[in-house]
């Protein structure tokens, strides 16, 4: 074993199966860019509605009709109101620029190829794209919820508007400019009081009471549930374990399925990119994630710079576009503590 470890630290002039300019565009780029764009938990687990093939913007239409029924009569009598709503999802052009050292990744690639788990990479270039895509997916998970602060507080970041913030910070300013700005806002646990295992049940109750009080029928729409991040989800698991209220959790906090927690029969969707002290109540199809996947605007490129500058580096570039929006802007509740 010692000899094998020593050998892995040697300089390897291994073939990474790329030409001086290896570019995957359009459909050829799809498997690589899709891994970066859709591997985050919120999208991969189906907690949002996905719209692909967008080039710039998409109009999300909604049709709402109220009280169309009238008493039977020979003549025609119009009744009720019909409202056509439109919300625009904007695709933000993004790219991945990543430089990695072959020597750094080579032992990991060799180790993965030694396993017998059936997911062996076909080549080092595929493995490289897989690693970079995984890193990009983690950043996108955060971006679709709170965007980023690349353009300063109060301004849309590179990701545009996130679901609950537009500038990387979950506060009143960011929420007011987010995709859920028109959701009903409810204060949980008192102003400035952080959520804990002791008050998470009260936080959920505040959000649920707003759903039933301000949005009759919302909880019965297909896919309705409560969205929260890992920390908030863990607080709720601790609360259930401590109160011994079931749901597969015993007094030791053990559960058969950590993804199966629910509140009053409604599922809880665990989304790592969400901020602390935030609970969103809506249904899956009302949170829309748009991409330009499937168009000629997506691209993945591997640039073997080690062939030109004497380094041992490879550059990975990906071009794609994403954006988020809500289908019906008022169909939801956001719980906050500020």
C-alpha positions in Angstrom: 0.0 0.0 0.0 2.9 2.4 0.8 4.4 1.8 -2.6 1.1 2.6 -4.3 0.7 5.8 -2.4 4.2 6.9 -3.3 3.5 6.1 -7.0 0.4 8.3 -7.0 2.5 11.3 -6.0 4.7 10.9 -9.1 4.3 13.2 -12.1 2.0 11.6 -14.6 1.8 12.6 -18.3 -1.6 10.8 -18.7 -3.9 11.3 -21.6 -7.0 13.3 -20.7 -8.6 12.7 -24.1 -9.0 16.3 -25.2 -7.8 18.1 -28.2 -6.3 21.6 -28.1 -9.9 23.0 -28.3 -12.5 20.6 -27.1 -15.9 22.3 -27.2 -19.3 20.8 -26.6 -22.1 23.1 -27.8 -25.9 22.9 -27.9 -27.1 19.3 -27.6 -23.5 18.0 -27.2 -23.1 20.2 -24.1 -26.4 19.1 -22.6 -25.1 16.2 -20.4 -22.3 18.3 -18.9 -24.2 21.6 -18.4 -27.3 19.8 -17.2 -25.3 18.3 -14.4 -24.2 21.7 -13.3 -27.6 23.4 -13.6 -29.9 20.7 -12.3 -28.0 18.7 -9.7 -28.9 21.0 -6.9 -31.4 19.6 -4.4 -34.2 22.0 -5.0 -34.4 21.2 -8.7 -33.2 17.5 -8.7 -35.8 16.5 -6.1 -38.6 18.1 -8.1 -39.5 20.8 -5.6 -40.0 23.4 -8.3 -41.4 23.5 -11.8 -38.7 23.5 -14.5 -38.9 25.3 -17.9 -36.1 24.5 -20.3 -35.3 25.8 -23.8 -35.7 29.5 -22.9 -33.5 32.0 -24.8 -34.1 35.2 -23.0 -37.5 35.6 -21.2 -40.6 33.6 -20.7 -44.1 34.8 -19.9 -45.8 32.7 -17.3 -49.6 33.0 -17.7 -52.3 32.3 -15.2 -56.1 32.3 -15.6 -58.3 32.7 -12.6 -62.1 32.6 -12.8 -64.4 33.3 -9.8 -68.1 32.6 -9.3 -69.1 31.5 -12.8 -72.3 29.7 -11.7 -75.7 31.4 -12.0 -79.3 30.2 -11.7 -80.7 28.2 -14.6 -82.6 30.3 -17.1 -83.4 30.4 -20.8 -81.2 33.4 -21.5 -77.5 33.9 -21.1 -76.2 35.9 -18.1 -72.6 36.4 -17.7 -71.3 36.0 -14.1 -68.1 36.0 -12.2 -64.8 37.5 -13.1 -61.9 36.2 -15.2 -58.4 37.5 -14.6 -55.4 36.8 -16.8 -52.2 37.1 -15.0 -48.7 37.3 -16.5 -45.3 37.1 -14.8 -42.0 37.3 -16.6 -39.1 35.0 -16.0 -35.8 36.4 -17.1 -32.9 34.1 -18.0 -29.6 35.4 -16.7 -26.5 34.5 -18.7 -23.9 32.8 -16.5 -20.7 30.9 -17.0 -18.3 28.7 -15.1 -14.6 29.5 -15.2 -12.5 26.9 -13.3 -8.9 26.0 -13.5 -7.7 22.8 -11.9 -4.4 21.0 -11.6 -4.2 17.5 -13.2 -1.9 16.3 -10.4 -4.4 17.3 -7.7 -7.3 15.4 -9.3 -5.4 12.5 -10.6 -5.3 10.4 -7.4 -9.0 10.9 -6.9 -9.8 9.8 -10.5 -7.6 6.7 -10.1 -9.3 5.8 -6.8 -12.8 6.2 -8.3 -11.8 3.9 -11.2 -10.6 1.3 -8.7 -14.1 1.0 -7.1 -16.7 -1.4 -8.3 -19.8 0.7 -7.8 -20.9 0.9 -11.4 -20.4 4.7 -11.8 -16.9 4.8 -13.2 -16.0 7.8 -15.3 -15.2 6.9 -18.9 -12.3 9.3 -19.1 -10.4 11.9 -17.0 -12.1 14.7 -19.0 -15.6 13.3 -18.1 -14.5 13.1 -14.4 -13.2 16.6 -14.5 -16.5 18.0 -15.9 -18.3 16.0 -13.2 -16.3 17.6 -10.4 -16.7 21.1 -11.8 -20.4 20.5 -12.4 -20.9 19.4 -8.8 -19.2 22.6 -7.5 -21.4 24.8 -9.8 -24.6 23.0 -8.6 -23.9 23.9 -5.0 -23.5 27.5 -5.9 -26.7 27.5 -8.0 -28.7 26.0 -5.1 -27.9 29.1 -3.1 -28.3 31.4 -6.1 -31.9 30.4 -6.9 -33.0 31.2 -3.4 -31.1 34.3 -2.4 -29.1 35.2 -5.5 -25.8 36.9 -4.7 -24.4 40.3 -3.7 -22.0 40.7 -6.7 -23.7 44.0 -7.6 -24.1 45.4 -4.0 -27.0 45.4 -1.5 -30.4 46.2 -3.0 -29.4 45.2 -6.6 -30.1 42.0 -8.5 -27.0 39.8 -8.4 -25.6 37.6 -11.2 -28.4 35.1 -10.6 -31.0 37.9 -11.0 -33.9 37.6 -8.5 -33.8 34.6 -6.1 -37.0 33.1 -4.7 -36.6 35.0 -1.3 -33.9 37.6 -2.0 -32.3 39.4 -4.9 -29.0 40.5 -3.3 -27.6 37.5 -1.4 -29.0 38.7 2.0 -32.3 37.5 3.4 -33.8 40.7 4.9 -36.7 43.0 4.2 -34.9 44.8 1.3 -33.9 41.5 -0.4 -37.4 39.9 0.1 -39.2 43.0 -1.3 -37.2 42.6 -4.6 -37.4 38.8 -4.8 -39.6 36.5 -6.8 -41.9 35.9 -3.8 -42.2 39.6 -3.0 -46.0 39.4 -3.4 -46.4 36.4 -1.1 -48.0 37.1 2.2 -45.3 37.9 4.8 -45.8 36.7 8.4 -43.5 37.2 11.3 -42.4 34.0 13.1 -41.2 33.8 16.8 -41.2 37.6 17.2 -39.0 40.2 15.5 -35.4 39.3 15.6 -35.9 36.0 17.4 -33.9 33.2 15.8 -35.6 29.9 15.2 -34.6 27.0 17.4 -35.9 23.5 18.2 -37.9 25.0 21.0 -39.9 27.4 18.8 -39.9 25.8 15.3 -43.4 24.4 15.9 -44.6 27.9 16.7 -42.9 29.2 13.5 -44.6 26.6 11.4 -47.9 27.3 13.1 -47.6 31.0 12.2 -47.0 30.2 8.6 -49.8 27.7 8.5 -52.3 30.0 10.1 -51.5 32.6 7.5 -52.2 30.0 4.8 -55.6 29.1 6.1 -56.5 32.6 7.1 -55.4 34.6 4.0 -55.3 31.9 1.3 -58.3 29.5 1.6 -57.8 26.4 -0.5 -54.0 27.0 -1.0 -53.1 24.0 1.2 -55.2 21.7 -1.0 -53.4 22.5 -4.2 -51.4 19.7 -5.6 -47.8 19.7 -4.4 -48.4 22.1 -1.5 -45.8 22.0 1.2 -43.4 23.9 3.5 -40.0 24.8 2.3 -37.0 25.2 4.7 -33.3 24.7 4.8 -31.3 21.9 6.5 -30.9 23.8 9.8 -34.6 24.5 10.1 -35.5 21.0 9.1 -33.2 19.6 11.8 -34.8 21.8 14.4 -38.2 20.4 13.5 -36.8 16.8 13.7 -35.4 17.6 17.1 -38.7 19.0 18.2 -40.6 15.9 17.1 -38.1 13.6 18.8 -38.3 15.5 22.0 -42.1 15.6 22.0 -42.4 12.0 20.9 -45.1 12.9 18.4 -44.3 10.0 15.9 -43.7 10.5 12.2 -41.1 7.7 12.5 -39.1 9.5 15.1 -38.5 8.1 18.5 -37.1 9.7 21.7 -33.6 9.3 20.4 -34.3 11.3 17.4 -34.0 8.4 15.0 -36.0 8.3 11.8 -36.4 5.7 9.1 -36.6 8.2 6.3 -35.1 11.7 6.9 -36.9 13.1 3.9 -40.4 12.1 5.1 -41.2 14.8 7.7 -44.5 16.6 7.4 -46.5 19.2 9.2 -50.2 18.6 9.6 -50.1 16.1 6.8 -48.3 18.4 4.4 -44.7 17.6 3.2 -41.7 19.6 4.2 -39.3 20.2 1.3 -35.7 20.5 2.5 -33.8 23.0 0.3 -30.2 23.6 1.4 -30.0 27.0 -0.5 -32.7 28.6 1.6 -31.6 31.0 4.4 -32.0 30.5 8.1 -35.2 31.7 9.8 -37.3 31.3 6.6 -40.2 29.1 5.8 -42.1 29.3 2.5 -45.5 27.7 2.0 -46.7 27.2 -1.5 -47.0 24.4 -4.1 -44.3 23.0 -6.4 -45.6 24.3 -9.7 -45.8 27.9 -8.4 -42.0 28.1 -8.0 -40.6 28.2 -11.5 -37.0 27.5 -12.5 -36.1 28.4 -16.1 -33.0 27.5 -18.1 -31.7 27.7 -21.6 -30.8 24.0 -21.7 -31.6 22.5 -25.1 -30.6 25.6 -27.0 -27.5 26.5 -28.9 -26.6 29.0 -26.1 -25.2 26.3 -23.8 -21.6 25.3 -24.1 -19.0 23.3 -22.2 -15.3 23.6 -23.1 -12.1 22.0 -21.8 -8.9 24.0 -22.4 -5.7 22.0 -21.7 -3.5 25.0 -20.8 -0.7 22.7 -19.7 0.1 22.1 -23.4 0.9 25.8 -23.9 2.2 27.4 -20.7 4.3 24.7 -18.9 1.8 24.4 -16.1 -0.1 21.2 -15.1 -3.5 23.0 -15.3 -6.7 22.5 -17.3 -9.4 25.1 -17.6 -13.1 24.2 -17.7 -15.6 26.7 -19.1 -19.4 26.3 -19.2 -22.0 28.8 -20.5 -25.7 28.6 -19.6 -28.6 30.7 -18.4 -31.0 30.3 -15.5 -33.7 32.3 -13.7 -36.6 32.0 -11.3 -40.1 33.3 -10.9 -43.4 32.5 -9.3 -46.4 31.4 -11.4 -49.1 33.2 -9.3 -47.4 35.9 -7.3 -49.8 36.0 -4.4 -50.2 32.2 -4.0 -47.9 31.7 -1.0 -46.7 32.7 2.4 -43.1 33.6 3.6 -42.3 33.3 7.2 -39.6 35.6 8.5 -38.1 36.8 11.8 -37.1 40.4 10.8 
